[in-house]
């Protein structure tokens, strides 16, 4: 038999357990904040921009050269992350990392029909990220002429170290917001589980649901302001009130 539950019942359960739900949510938010601010190492990102364009001696733009440059952009993005470039970067900067490690720090992006290549580098040290980005661009500009025999690469915008640079990760405000949502969901779930594990009979409907018997009568709650002596029968007190 499938038990159904109404929205009013869900609202009542959540309302009764609101303190538990808020306590769980706040606890998860505090743990997330501590992890985001103190335990996770901040990661900084910098970028350098490369222009793929053959040097023209004339003022007239050669459309054929532009088409060649556009076709080579995708190839160049792969060459930048190849060992022939990154191994030289590690060697020249004397970095204590392998090819796979530096490859994981370097990302190349380009827009369709664009002659610009953006080299993004991430690292816990922003100065190291800037050094890697500029060295990658420098080595690529030097090596690409020998690899393809086309001199069409120039560094358009080198990476620089910024003051008070904000890390790209972690993002504590976003993490805390997501943890609040997760905390509310977990708290609500625990509240519902506790309610259905509790077999205490509270209302008339519980008797009908559990025992399958009709309710013949119920005892109404008494007013706390009523002062009824312990030894005085309730029926006798009511009779006296009726006589008055």
FENDA-V51978 format. One record per backbone hydrogen bond with DSSP energy under -1.0 kcal/mol. NH is the residue of the N-H (numbers start at 0). CO is the residue of the C=O. Records with the same first field share a line. If there is no record, write none. Layout:
NH=CO  CO
This chain:
9=5
10=6
11=7
12=8
13=9
14=10
15=11
16=12
17=14
20=16
21=17
22=18
23=19
24=20
25=21
26=22
27=23
28=24
29=25
30=26
31=27
32=28
33=29
34=30
35=31
36=32
37=33
38=34
39=34
42=168
43=122
45=120
47=118
48=156
49=116
50=153
51=114
52=151
65=61
66=62
67=63
68=64
69=65
70=66
71=67
75=71
76=72
77=73
78=74
79=75
81=78
84=81
85=81
86=82
88=84
89=85
90=86
91=87
92=88
94=89
96=94
101=97
102=98
103=99
106=119
108=117
113=110
116=49
117=108
118=47
119=106
120=45
121=104
122=43
128=124
129=125
130=126
131=127
132=128
133=129
134=130
135=131
136=132
137=133
138=134
139=135
140=136
141=137
142=138
143=139
146=142
147=143
148=144
151=149
153=50
155=48
156=48
167=42
168=42
174=170
175=171
176=172
177=173
178=174
179=175
180=176
181=177
182=178
183=179
184=180
185=181
186=182
187=183
188=184
189=185
190=186
191=187
192=188
193=189
194=190
195=191
196=192
197=193
207=203
208=204
209=205
210=206
211=207
225=222
236=232
237=233
238=234
239=235
240=236
241=237
242=238
243=239
